[in-house]
Amino acid sequence: MSYDFDICVIGSGAGGGPVALTLAQAGYSVVVLEKGPWLKEDDFYKDELA
């Protein structure tokens, strides 16, 4: 199995996620590598004051 990407972003944190999105929207083929756990929507607070 082989894959070919234009860009590899290491880490999907506060900087990596937006960079990956911007590059993908610009037409690049992007892969994001993340070591941390898989988080679901329920893992985040919906209220900024929480």
N, C-alpha and C positions, 0 to 999 in steps of 0.2 A: 504494500500500500504506500503510495507516494502522493504528497501534496506539494503544491507550489504557490507561495504567497509573495506579494510584493513587499509587505511590511510585517514584522513580528514585534508586537508590543509586549514587553515583560511587565506584568502587574496591571491589574484593572482598578487600581485605587482612584483617588481624587483626580489624578492627572492622566493616568493610562486610559481610563474609560472614555473621557471626552476626546482625547487624541485619536483613539481608535475609531470612534464615531465620525469625527471630522475627516479622517483619511478615507474611510469607507464611502462617505458621502461624496468625496472628491473622485471616486472611481477606482481607488486602490483595493486590491485584495488583501485583507487584513486578518491576522490571527492574533489572539490575545492569550498569553500563557499566565495562569494564576495558580499560586501555591495554596492560597487560603481556602477555607471551607466554602461550599456552595450555599449561598444565602437566598432565601425566598422573600417575597414581598412581606409576609407576616413577621419576618425577623426585624423589621424597621418600624420605628415610631411614625405615625401619620401626623402627629402634632408636634410642631417645632418646639413647643414649650415643655414637652414631656422630658 
